[in-house]
Amino acid sequence: QHLRDRGYPDDADLVEGESDFLQGRLQQSQDCFTRMTQSKNPLYRSYGYSLLTRLFAEQGMYAEAMEAVEKGLKKDIESGDSAHRAEKLLDRGYLECRAKQYDACLQDTKLALGLDRSLQRSLSAATVLGHAAYYANEDMRERLAAELRSIEAELPKEDLKPLSAVVRMSIHREVLLAESQWQEVLEELKTLRGVNRSQEELRRTRRDDAFYLTEELLGRALSIAAERAPDKPSAKMMREEALTAFETVAEKPGLVWQAAMGFVPGAVNGSQKELEAISYAVHRTN
């Protein structure tokens, strides 16, 4: 209310909408983001559509999420905002990935990078393609891995520490995982995670959204490793570790929704779906 009283209604709607989502007030959250799409400021209009996309995706309302993306893309074209148009193309690509429309996902990723090949956009594109490779069949995974290698090779040359190093390392991990080199990814991420840390240290670290990014990729790597495990006990152990990783987001949506536009649409919902699938797999091995 303070922001609204000071004459910043768009900022107020953004903050209140994210807070309403975290408190389960979904209609109020939708109302806030819808008001943003009617803002006089084209930047906030763009934000409004991006946030609506995420709100719908978190509820599994993918048709509505796609409609919000398409409307937002039209507004960004009208305002000449190529950066946020690229962002929405990646949002659409991720929704296409969830719908198993991998060719469309790949095409939208290429279109987005044609508009904006910045470090951050390149990382977002690699994240989308990494998720697609995780779900796709072997033939499609090879095509996705090839595009991931291309993104890695064409990263901007500027050295913006520490962002450049983080982006390069994150994209390389996505490349390795798409190429089924999950052993190397697991070794690196488990070292980074600090598998021998105390529970109190782990609890404190979970407040950091960067920890989510590590845990989500670790969950995918462990799930892939479990499918290739030599025996049922090993597979069960890896799936239980994957459950712990995906719980980071599923049980702490604030890690995502404190800056929702920095994550794929429906990030929390996606982790919840992975939890359900892995829990079922663990149950089958008992």
C-alpha positions as CSV (number, residue, x, y, z in Angstrom):
1,Q,0.0,0.0,0.0
2,H,2.9,2.3,0.7
3,L,4.1,2.2,-2.9
4,R,0.5,2.8,-4.2
5,D,0.1,5.8,-1.8
6,R,3.4,7.2,-3.1
7,G,2.2,7.1,-6.7
8,Y,3.8,3.9,-7.9
9,P,0.8,1.7,-8.7
10,D,2.7,-0.5,-11.1
11,D,5.4,-1.4,-8.6
12,A,2.7,-1.9,-6.0
13,D,0.9,-4.4,-8.3
14,L,4.1,-6.3,-9.0
15,V,5.0,-6.7,-5.3
16,E,1.5,-7.4,-4.2
17,G,0.9,-9.9,-7.0
18,E,4.0,-11.9,-6.1
19,S,3.1,-11.8,-2.5
20,D,-0.5,-12.8,-3.2
21,F,0.7,-15.8,-5.1
22,L,2.9,-17.0,-2.3
23,Q,0.0,-16.7,0.1
24,G,-2.3,-18.7,-2.1
25,R,-4.5,-15.7,-3.2
26,L,-4.4,-16.6,-6.8
27,Q,-7.3,-14.4,-8.1
28,Q,-5.9,-11.4,-6.3
29,S,-2.5,-12.1,-7.8
30,Q,-4.0,-12.4,-11.3
31,D,-5.9,-9.1,-10.8
32,C,-2.6,-7.3,-9.9
33,F,-0.8,-8.7,-13.0
34,T,-3.7,-7.9,-15.2
35,R,-3.7,-4.3,-14.1
36,M,0.0,-4.2,-15.0
37,T,-0.8,-5.2,-18.6
38,Q,-2.9,-2.0,-18.8
39,S,-0.2,0.3,-17.5
40,K,0.8,3.4,-19.4
41,N,4.4,2.3,-19.1
42,P,5.3,-0.3,-21.8
43,L,7.9,-1.9,-19.6
44,Y,5.3,-2.7,-16.9
45,R,2.9,-3.9,-19.5
46,S,5.5,-6.3,-20.7
47,Y,6.2,-7.4,-17.1
48,G,2.5,-7.9,-16.5
49,Y,2.2,-10.5,-19.3
50,S,5.3,-12.3,-18.2
51,L,4.0,-12.6,-14.7
52,L,0.6,-13.7,-15.9
53,T,2.4,-16.4,-17.9
54,R,4.1,-17.6,-14.8
55,L,1.0,-17.5,-12.6
56,F,-1.0,-19.6,-15.1
57,A,1.9,-22.0,-15.6
58,E,2.2,-22.6,-11.9
59,Q,-1.4,-23.7,-11.9
60,G,-1.0,-26.0,-14.8
61,M,-3.1,-23.7,-17.0
62,Y,-0.8,-23.9,-20.0
63,A,-3.3,-22.7,-22.6
64,E,-3.9,-19.6,-20.6
65,A,-0.1,-19.2,-20.1
66,M,0.4,-19.5,-23.8
67,E,-2.3,-16.9,-24.5
68,A,-0.6,-14.5,-22.1
69,V,2.7,-15.0,-23.9
70,E,1.2,-14.3,-27.3
71,K,-0.5,-11.1,-26.1
72,G,2.8,-10.0,-24.5
73,L,4.7,-10.7,-27.7
74,K,2.4,-8.5,-29.7
75,K,2.8,-5.6,-27.2
76,D,6.6,-5.9,-27.2
77,I,6.5,-5.8,-31.0
78,E,4.4,-2.7,-30.9
79,S,6.7,-1.0,-28.4
80,G,9.9,-2.1,-30.2
81,D,11.1,-3.9,-27.1
82,S,13.3,-6.7,-28.6
83,A,14.9,-7.7,-25.3
84,H,11.6,-8.6,-23.6
85,R,10.3,-10.0,-26.9
86,A,13.3,-12.4,-26.7
87,E,12.4,-13.2,-23.1
88,K,8.8,-14.1,-24.1
89,L,10.0,-16.3,-27.0
90,L,11.9,-18.3,-24.5
91,D,8.9,-18.4,-22.2
92,R,6.9,-19.8,-25.2
93,G,9.7,-22.2,-25.9
94,Y,9.6,-23.6,-22.4
95,L,5.8,-24.0,-22.6
96,E,6.3,-25.8,-25.9
97,C,8.8,-28.0,-24.2
98,R,6.3,-28.9,-21.5
99,A,3.8,-29.8,-24.3
100,K,6.5,-32.0,-25.9
101,Q,6.6,-29.7,-28.9
102,Y,10.4,-29.8,-29.2
103,D,10.8,-28.6,-32.7
104,A,8.8,-25.4,-31.9
105,C,10.8,-25.0,-28.7
106,L,14.1,-25.2,-30.6
107,Q,12.8,-22.7,-33.2
108,D,11.7,-20.2,-30.6
109,T,15.0,-20.5,-28.8
110,K,16.8,-19.6,-32.0
111,L,14.5,-16.7,-32.7
112,A,15.1,-15.3,-29.2
113,L,18.9,-15.5,-29.5
114,G,18.6,-13.8,-32.9
115,L,17.1,-10.8,-31.0
116,D,19.3,-10.9,-27.9
117,R,22.5,-13.0,-27.4
118,S,23.5,-11.4,-24.1
119,L,25.0,-13.5,-21.4
120,Q,21.8,-13.7,-19.4
121,R,19.6,-14.4,-22.4
122,S,22.0,-17.1,-23.5
123,L,21.8,-18.8,-20.1
124,S,18.0,-18.6,-20.2
125,A,18.0,-20.2,-23.6
126,A,20.3,-23.0,-22.5
127,T,18.1,-23.6,-19.5
128,V,15.1,-24.0,-21.7
129,L,16.9,-26.4,-24.1
130,G,18.4,-28.3,-21.2
131,H,14.9,-29.0,-19.9
132,A,13.8,-30.1,-23.4
133,A,16.8,-32.4,-23.7
134,Y,15.8,-34.0,-20.3
135,Y,12.4,-34.9,-21.6
136,A,13.1,-35.6,-25.3
137,N,13.9,-38.9,-27.1
138,E,17.4,-39.7,-28.2
139,D,17.2,-38.3,-31.7
140,M,15.7,-35.0,-30.6
141,R,18.2,-34.8,-27.7
142,E,21.1,-34.9,-30.1
143,R,19.6,-31.9,-32.0
144,L,19.1,-30.0,-28.8
145,A,22.6,-30.8,-27.6
146,A,24.0,-29.5,-30.9
147,E,22.2,-26.2,-30.3
148,L,23.4,-26.0,-26.8
149,R,27.0,-26.4,-28.0
150,S,26.3,-23.6,-30.5
151,I,25.1,-21.3,-27.7
152,E,28.2,-22.1,-25.7
153,A,30.5,-21.4,-28.6
154,E,28.8,-18.1,-29.5
155,L,28.7,-16.6,-26.0
156,P,29.7,-12.9,-25.9
157,K,33.4,-12.5,-25.4
158,E,33.2,-9.8,-22.7
159,D,34.4,-10.8,-19.3
160,L,31.9,-9.4,-16.8
161,K,33.0,-11.0,-13.5
162,P,31.5,-12.9,-11.9
163,L,28.5,-13.2,-14.3
164,S,30.6,-14.4,-17.3
165,A,32.1,-17.3,-15.3
166,V,28.7,-18.3,-13.8
167,V,27.0,-18.3,-17.2
168,R,29.7,-20.2,-19.0
169,M,29.9,-22.8,-16.3
170,S,26.1,-23.2,-16.1
171,I,25.7,-23.6,-19.9
172,H,28.6,-26.1,-20.1
173,R,26.8,-28.2,-17.5
174,E,23.6,-28.2,-19.6
175,V,25.7,-29.2,-22.6
176,L,27.2,-32.1,-20.7
177,L,23.9,-33.3,-19.4
178,A,22.3,-33.2,-22.8
179,E,25.2,-35.3,-24.1
180,S,24.5,-37.8,-21.4
181,Q,27.7,-37.0,-19.6
182,W,25.8,-37.0,-16.3
183,Q,28.7,-38.5,-14.3
184,E,30.8,-35.4,-14.7
185,V,27.8,-33.1,-13.9
186,L,27.1,-35.1,-10.8
187,E,30.7,-35.0,-9.6
188,E,30.9,-31.2,-10.1
189,L,27.6,-30.3,-8.6
190,K,27.9,-32.5,-5.6
191,T,31.3,-31.0,-4.9
192,L,29.8,-27.5,-5.3
193,R,26.8,-28.4,-3.1
194,G,29.0,-29.7,-0.4
195,V,27.4,-33.1,0.3
196,N,29.0,-33.3,3.7
197,R,27.6,-30.0,5.0
198,S,25.6,-30.0,8.2
199,Q,21.8,-29.8,8.0
200,E,22.0,-26.3,9.5
201,E,24.4,-25.1,6.7
202,L,22.1,-26.7,4.1
203,R,19.1,-24.9,5.6
204,R,20.8,-21.5,5.5
205,T,22.0,-22.0,1.9
206,R,18.5,-22.8,0.7
207,R,17.6,-19.2,1.1
208,D,19.8,-18.3,-1.9
209,D,18.1,-18.6,-5.3
210,A,21.4,-19.6,-6.8
211,F,21.2,-22.7,-4.7
212,Y,17.9,-23.5,-6.4
213,L,19.6,-23.4,-9.8
214,T,22.2,-25.9,-8.7
215,E,19.7,-28.2,-7.0
216,E,17.3,-28.3,-10.0
217,L,20.1,-29.3,-12.3
218,L,21.4,-31.8,-9.8
219,G,17.9,-33.3,-9.6
220,R,17.8,-33.8,-13.3
221,A,21.3,-35.3,-13.4
222,L,20.4,-37.7,-10.5
223,S,17.2,-38.8,-12.3
224,I,19.1,-39.6,-15.4
225,A,21.7,-41.5,-13.4
226,A,19.0,-43.5,-11.7
227,E,17.7,-44.7,-15.0
228,R,21.2,-46.0,-15.8
229,A,21.9,-47.5,-12.4
230,P,23.4,-51.0,-12.3
231,D,20.9,-52.2,-9.7
232,K,17.7,-51.3,-7.9
233,P,19.3,-50.2,-4.6
234,S,21.6,-47.8,-6.5
235,A,18.7,-46.5,-8.5
236,K,16.6,-46.0,-5.3
237,M,19.4,-44.1,-3.6
238,M,19.9,-41.7,-6.6
239,R,16.1,-41.1,-6.8
240,E,16.0,-40.3,-3.1
241,E,18.8,-37.8,-3.6
242,A,16.9,-36.3,-6.6
243,L,13.8,-35.9,-4.4
244,T,15.8,-33.9,-1.9
245,A,17.0,-31.7,-4.8
246,F,13.6,-31.0,-6.3
247,E,12.1,-30.3,-2.9
248,T,14.2,-27.2,-2.7
249,V,11.8,-25.4,-5.1
250,A,8.6,-27.4,-4.5
251,E,8.7,-26.6,-0.8
252,K,10.1,-23.1,-1.0
253,P,8.4,-21.2,-3.8
254,G,9.6,-18.0,-2.4
255,L,13.1,-18.8,-3.9
256,V,11.5,-18.4,-7.3
257,W,8.7,-15.9,-6.6
258,Q,11.0,-13.3,-5.1
259,A,12.1,-12.7,-8.7
260,A,9.8,-14.8,-10.7
261,M,10.8,-13.4,-14.2
262,G,14.3,-14.8,-13.7
263,F,13.0,-18.4,-13.8
264,V,11.1,-20.5,-16.4
265,P,7.3,-20.3,-16.3
266,G,5.8,-22.7,-13.7
267,A,9.2,-23.4,-12.1
268,V,7.6,-24.5,-8.8
269,N,4.9,-26.5,-10.5
270,G,7.6,-28.2,-12.6
271,S,9.5,-29.3,-9.5
272,Q,6.3,-30.6,-7.9
273,K,5.6,-32.7,-11.0
274,E,9.2,-34.1,-10.8
275,L,8.7,-34.9,-7.2
276,E,5.5,-36.9,-8.0
277,A,7.2,-38.8,-10.8
278,I,10.3,-39.7,-8.8
279,S,8.3,-40.6,-5.7
280,Y,6.3,-43.0,-7.8
281,A,9.5,-44.5,-9.2
282,V,10.9,-44.9,-5.7
283,H,7.7,-46.6,-4.6
284,R,8.0,-49.1,-7.5
285,T,11.5,-50.1,-6.4
286,N,10.3,-50.9,-2.8
